[in-house]
Amino acid sequence: MTTRLTVNDRLAASPVYGAFRDHPFFRAVDSAELTKEQAATLIEQWWHPLHYFPTFLARCVSVLPDIAAKSAVTRILNQETGGGEVSKAHEVIYADSMQECGFDRQRVVGTRPFPETAELVEGYRRASEGPETGLGFIFATENTDLLMVSSIGRAIERTTGYTGNQWVAIHVEQEPDHIEEADNALLTGFSPEQEDSVLTAADEMWRLWTAFFDRLAAESGVGAGR
């Protein structure tokens, strides 16, 4: 078995990942009755990791040691930033889409982060300082991103009745590419110590996102009381 398969298999089998994937928020969002203010809280806090993610990817490119990994992560970064068209950048689509749904644009992009949100963003910054930690966060993010995005999208739809959110649609379209490139970034051989660093970083990212959704559940009542 190749090192790549070993890393991927171990990442997917992580108990920390399993606990995050089974967070009550993701199950409860399909039946929760959210007020618009509660939905706004979800949207406003999501902005912060969304806004920082391209910076995280760019920092990762700068520390990755080989061109194959740099190329793979650059493809994700290119899609996140709109491929040279700022109107197609994910954060621009996000702000535009939420405004179309009836949410105040200035609040969406200007609300202060909860402590859990700030620590999540800081976790991404720390991870981008090294190749193994950066790759761990990239892989973990891309393999759980659609789960998170779709849950927020369903909360918006249930609250506003607005369907066809472009931010959700672009994730559905691009996420298979992102997962493929995250896998490609793990093609290079790792020593056992490096592999452990990737796995440890992925677990840390899932813990930070779990804390993020714990706080959102507490604020909105969706899946609270785990």
Sine and cosine of phi, psi and omega as CSV:
sin_phi,cos_phi,sin_psi,cos_psi,sin_omega,cos_omega
0.00,0.00,0.68,-0.73,-0.04,-1.00
-0.97,0.25,0.32,-0.95,0.05,-1.00
-0.88,0.48,-0.64,0.77,-0.02,-1.00
-0.84,0.54,-0.73,0.68,-0.01,-1.00
-0.91,0.42,-0.61,0.79,0.02,-1.00
-0.88,0.47,-0.72,0.69,0.01,-1.00
-0.88,0.48,-0.76,0.65,-0.03,-1.00
-0.88,0.47,-0.70,0.72,-0.01,-1.00
-0.89,0.45,-0.67,0.74,-0.01,-1.00
-0.93,0.36,-0.61,0.79,0.06,-1.00
-0.89,0.46,-0.73,0.68,-0.05,-1.00
-0.92,0.40,-0.45,0.89,-0.06,-1.00
-1.00,-0.01,0.04,1.00,-0.07,-1.00
-0.88,0.48,0.76,-0.65,0.09,-1.00
-0.88,0.48,-0.52,0.85,0.02,-1.00
-0.92,0.40,-0.66,0.75,0.08,-1.00
-0.89,0.46,-0.69,0.72,0.01,-1.00
-0.87,0.49,-0.65,0.76,0.02,-1.00
-0.91,0.41,-0.63,0.78,0.04,-1.00
-0.91,0.41,-0.74,0.68,-0.04,-1.00
-0.86,0.50,-0.51,0.86,-0.03,-1.00
-1.00,-0.06,0.28,0.96,-0.02,-1.00
-0.83,0.56,0.71,-0.70,-0.03,-1.00
-0.84,0.54,-0.44,0.90,0.01,-1.00
-0.83,0.55,-0.68,0.73,-0.09,-1.00
-0.93,0.38,-0.51,0.86,0.04,-1.00
-0.99,0.16,-0.63,0.77,-0.13,-0.99
-0.97,0.23,-0.37,0.93,-0.13,-0.99
-0.90,0.43,-0.40,0.92,-0.02,-1.00
-0.97,0.26,-0.30,0.95,-0.03,-1.00
-0.84,-0.54,-0.09,1.00,-0.08,-1.00
-0.95,0.32,0.58,-0.82,0.10,-0.99
-0.98,-0.19,0.98,-0.19,-0.05,-1.00
-0.99,-0.13,0.64,-0.77,0.22,-0.98
-0.98,0.20,0.29,-0.96,0.03,-1.00
-0.89,0.45,-0.56,0.83,0.01,-1.00
-0.92,0.40,-0.63,0.78,0.05,-1.00
-0.91,0.41,-0.67,0.75,0.06,-1.00
-0.89,0.45,-0.61,0.79,0.03,-1.00
-0.88,0.48,-0.61,0.80,0.03,-1.00
-0.88,0.48,-0.68,0.73,0.05,-1.00
-0.86,0.51,-0.73,0.68,-0.08,-1.00
-0.92,0.40,-0.67,0.74,-0.05,-1.00
-0.92,0.39,-0.60,0.80,0.01,-1.00
-0.97,0.25,-0.55,0.84,0.02,-1.00
-0.89,0.45,-0.49,0.87,-0.04,-1.00
-0.81,0.59,-0.63,0.78,-0.17,-0.99
-0.91,0.41,-0.79,0.61,0.08,-1.00
-0.91,0.41,-0.55,0.83,0.06,-1.00
-0.87,0.49,-0.72,0.70,-0.04,-1.00
-0.92,0.40,-0.57,0.82,-0.06,-1.00
-0.99,0.13,-0.36,0.93,-0.16,-0.99
-0.84,0.55,-0.69,0.72,0.05,-1.00
-0.88,0.48,-0.59,0.80,0.06,-1.00
-0.90,0.44,-0.68,0.74,0.07,-1.00
-0.84,0.54,-0.74,0.67,-0.02,-1.00
-0.89,0.46,-0.68,0.73,0.00,-1.00
-0.89,0.46,-0.65,0.76,0.05,-1.00
-0.90,0.43,-0.60,0.80,0.04,-1.00
-0.90,0.43,-0.68,0.73,0.03,-1.00
-0.83,0.56,-0.62,0.79,-0.06,-1.00
-0.94,0.35,-0.37,0.93,-0.04,-1.00
-0.96,-0.29,-0.19,0.98,0.02,-1.00
-0.93,0.38,0.68,-0.73,-0.16,-0.99
-0.99,0.11,-0.33,0.94,-0.12,-0.99
-0.83,-0.56,0.45,-0.89,-0.10,-0.99
-0.93,0.36,-0.50,0.86,0.01,-1.00
-0.89,0.45,-0.72,0.69,0.02,-1.00
-0.92,0.39,-0.66,0.75,0.04,-1.00
-0.85,0.52,-0.69,0.73,-0.02,-1.00
-0.90,0.43,-0.69,0.73,-0.02,-1.00
-0.89,0.46,-0.72,0.69,-0.04,-1.00
-0.95,0.32,-0.55,0.84,0.03,-1.00
-0.89,0.45,-0.56,0.83,0.04,-1.00
-0.90,0.45,-0.67,0.75,0.06,-1.00
-0.89,0.45,-0.71,0.70,0.00,-1.00
-0.87,0.50,-0.65,0.76,-0.01,-1.00
-0.88,0.48,-0.67,0.74,0.02,-1.00
-0.94,0.35,-0.65,0.76,0.00,-1.00
-0.87,0.50,-0.57,0.82,-0.07,-1.00
-0.99,-0.12,0.11,0.99,0.13,-0.99
1.00,-0.08,0.13,0.99,0.04,-1.00
0.85,0.53,0.60,0.80,-0.01,-1.00
1.00,-0.03,-0.09,1.00,0.06,-1.00
-0.89,-0.45,0.96,-0.28,-0.13,-0.99
-0.86,0.51,-0.51,0.86,-0.01,-1.00
-0.91,0.42,-0.31,0.95,0.00,-1.00
-0.99,-0.17,0.02,1.00,0.06,-1.00
-0.90,0.44,0.61,-0.80,-0.09,-1.00
-0.86,0.51,-0.65,0.76,-0.03,-1.00
-0.94,0.34,-0.50,0.86,0.06,-1.00
-0.94,0.33,-0.72,0.70,0.05,-1.00
-0.86,0.50,-0.63,0.78,0.00,-1.00
-0.87,0.48,-0.80,0.60,-0.02,-1.00
-0.88,0.47,-0.68,0.74,0.02,-1.00
-0.89,0.46,-0.70,0.71,-0.05,-1.00
-0.90,0.43,-0.66,0.75,-0.02,-1.00
-0.93,0.36,-0.56,0.83,0.08,-1.00
-0.91,0.42,-0.66,0.75,0.04,-1.00
-0.89,0.46,-0.50,0.87,0.04,-1.00
-0.98,0.21,-0.12,0.99,0.05,-1.00
0.97,-0.22,0.17,0.99,0.02,-1.00
-1.00,-0.04,0.53,-0.85,-0.04,-1.00
-0.95,0.33,0.87,-0.48,-0.10,-1.00
-0.87,0.49,-0.66,0.75,-0.03,-1.00
-0.91,0.41,-0.57,0.82,0.08,-1.00
-0.94,0.34,-0.64,0.77,-0.02,-1.00
-0.85,0.53,-0.70,0.72,-0.09,-1.00
-0.99,-0.15,-0.11,0.99,-0.13,-0.99
-0.85,-0.53,0.08,1.00,-0.02,-1.00
-0.98,0.19,0.65,-0.76,0.00,-1.00
-0.91,0.42,0.58,-0.81,0.01,-1.00
-0.97,0.25,0.53,-0.85,0.22,-0.97
-0.90,0.44,0.36,-0.93,0.06,-1.00
-0.82,0.58,-0.61,0.79,0.01,-1.00
-0.91,0.41,-0.59,0.81,0.03,-1.00
-0.93,0.36,-0.69,0.72,0.01,-1.00
-0.89,0.46,-0.64,0.77,0.01,-1.00
-0.93,0.36,-0.56,0.83,0.08,-1.00
-0.88,0.48,-0.76,0.65,0.02,-1.00
-0.89,0.46,-0.66,0.75,0.04,-1.00
-0.89,0.46,-0.58,0.82,0.07,-1.00
-0.88,0.48,-0.66,0.75,0.07,-1.00
-0.89,0.45,-0.64,0.77,0.01,-1.00
-0.89,0.45,-0.73,0.68,0.00,-1.00
-0.87,0.49,-0.68,0.74,-0.05,-1.00
-0.89,0.46,-0.52,0.86,-0.06,-1.00
-0.97,0.26,0.01,1.00,-0.01,-1.00
-0.99,0.12,-0.23,0.97,-0.01,-1.00
-0.63,-0.78,0.46,-0.89,-0.06,-1.00
-0.91,0.42,-0.68,0.74,-0.04,-1.00
-0.94,0.35,-0.70,0.72,0.01,-1.00
-0.92,0.39,-0.62,0.78,0.05,-1.00
-0.88,0.47,-0.72,0.70,0.01,-1.00
-0.91,0.42,-0.60,0.80,0.04,-1.00
-0.88,0.48,-0.68,0.73,0.02,-1.00
-0.94,0.35,-0.63,0.78,0.01,-1.00
-0.89,0.45,-0.77,0.64,-0.03,-1.00
-0.87,0.49,-0.73,0.68,-0.04,-1.00
-0.88,0.47,-0.66,0.76,0.00,-1.00
-0.90,0.44,-0.78,0.63,-0.12,-0.99
-0.93,0.36,-0.42,0.91,0.01,-1.00
-1.00,0.03,-0.05,1.00,0.06,-1.00
-0.80,-0.60,-0.07,1.00,-0.12,-0.99
-0.88,0.48,-0.71,0.71,-0.07,-1.00
-0.92,0.40,-0.58,0.81,0.09,-1.00
-0.85,0.53,-0.72,0.70,-0.03,-1.00
-0.94,0.34,-0.72,0.69,-0.03,-1.00
-0.88,0.47,-0.70,0.72,-0.04,-1.00
-0.91,0.41,-0.54,0.84,0.02,-1.00
-0.93,0.38,-0.68,0.73,0.06,-1.00
-0.91,0.42,-0.65,0.76,0.02,-1.00
-0.87,0.48,-0.65,0.76,0.02,-1.00
-0.93,0.38,-0.59,0.81,0.06,-1.00
-0.89,0.45,-0.65,0.76,0.03,-1.00
-0.90,0.44,-0.71,0.70,-0.04,-1.00
-0.90,0.44,-0.67,0.74,-0.01,-1.00
-0.92,0.40,-0.54,0.84,-0.06,-1.00
-0.99,0.17,-0.66,0.75,-0.15,-0.99
-0.96,-0.26,-0.34,0.94,-0.10,-0.99
0.98,0.20,0.03,1.00,-0.05,-1.00
-0.99,0.14,0.83,-0.55,0.05,-1.00
-0.94,-0.35,0.25,-0.97,0.04,-1.00
0.98,0.21,0.50,0.87,0.01,-1.00
-0.88,0.48,0.84,-0.54,-0.10,-0.99
-0.94,0.35,-0.49,0.87,0.04,-1.00
-0.91,0.41,-0.67,0.74,0.06,-1.00
-0.91,0.41,-0.68,0.74,-0.06,-1.00
-0.88,0.48,-0.65,0.76,-0.04,-1.00
-0.94,0.34,-0.49,0.87,0.08,-1.00
-0.93,0.36,-0.67,0.74,0.04,-1.00
-0.87,0.50,-0.63,0.78,-0.03,-1.00
-0.95,0.32,-0.69,0.73,-0.18,-0.98
-0.99,-0.12,-0.33,0.94,-0.13,-0.99
-0.86,0.50,-0.61,0.79,0.07,-1.00
-0.84,0.54,-0.62,0.79,0.07,-1.00
-0.89,0.46,-0.69,0.73,-0.04,-1.00
-0.90,0.44,-0.67,0.75,0.01,-1.00
-0.91,0.42,-0.67,0.74,0.02,-1.00
-0.87,0.49,-0.70,0.71,-0.02,-1.00
-0.94,0.33,-0.55,0.83,0.10,-1.00
-0.88,0.48,-0.67,0.75,0.08,-1.00
-0.89,0.45,-0.68,0.73,-0.01,-1.00
-0.87,0.49,-0.57,0.82,0.00,-1.00
-0.92,0.39,-0.28,0.96,0.02,-1.00
-0.99,-0.17,0.21,0.98,-0.03,-1.00
-0.94,0.35,-0.50,0.87,-0.05,-1.00
-0.94,0.33,0.53,-0.85,-0.03,-1.00
-0.95,0.31,0.65,-0.76,0.04,-1.00
-0.91,-0.41,0.53,-0.85,0.22,-0.97
-0.96,0.29,0.30,-0.95,0.06,-1.00
-0.82,0.57,-0.61,0.79,0.00,-1.00
-0.92,0.38,-0.65,0.76,0.03,-1.00
-0.92,0.39,-0.65,0.76,0.02,-1.00
-0.87,0.49,-0.68,0.73,0.02,-1.00
-0.88,0.47,-0.59,0.81,0.01,-1.00
-0.91,0.41,-0.64,0.77,0.06,-1.00
-0.88,0.47,-0.73,0.69,-0.02,-1.00
-0.90,0.43,-0.67,0.75,0.02,-1.00
-0.90,0.44,-0.65,0.76,0.01,-1.00
-0.91,0.41,-0.67,0.75,0.02,-1.00
-0.87,0.48,-0.69,0.73,0.03,-1.00
-0.88,0.47,-0.63,0.77,0.03,-1.00
-0.89,0.46,-0.65,0.76,0.02,-1.00
-0.90,0.45,-0.69,0.73,0.00,-1.00
-0.91,0.41,-0.55,0.83,0.07,-1.00
-0.91,0.42,-0.67,0.74,0.00,-1.00
-0.90,0.43,-0.66,0.75,0.05,-1.00
-0.93,0.37,-0.56,0.83,0.06,-1.00
-0.89,0.47,-0.69,0.72,0.05,-1.00
-0.89,0.45,-0.61,0.79,0.04,-1.00
-0.87,0.50,-0.75,0.66,-0.03,-1.00
-0.97,0.26,-0.45,0.89,0.16,-0.99
-0.85,0.52,-0.71,0.71,-0.01,-1.00
-0.93,0.37,-0.67,0.74,0.05,-1.00
-0.88,0.47,-0.62,0.78,0.04,-1.00
-0.90,0.43,-0.65,0.76,0.00,-1.00
-0.91,0.41,-0.62,0.78,-0.03,-1.00
-0.96,0.28,-0.56,0.83,-0.11,-0.99
-0.98,-0.21,-0.31,0.95,-0.10,-0.99
0.99,0.13,-0.01,1.00,-0.01,-1.00
-0.99,0.11,0.94,-0.33,0.02,-1.00
0.95,0.30,0.35,0.94,0.00,-1.00
-0.96,0.27,0.32,-0.95,0.07,-1.00
0.99,0.13,0.44,0.90,0.03,-1.00
-0.93,0.38,0.00,0.00,0.00,0.00
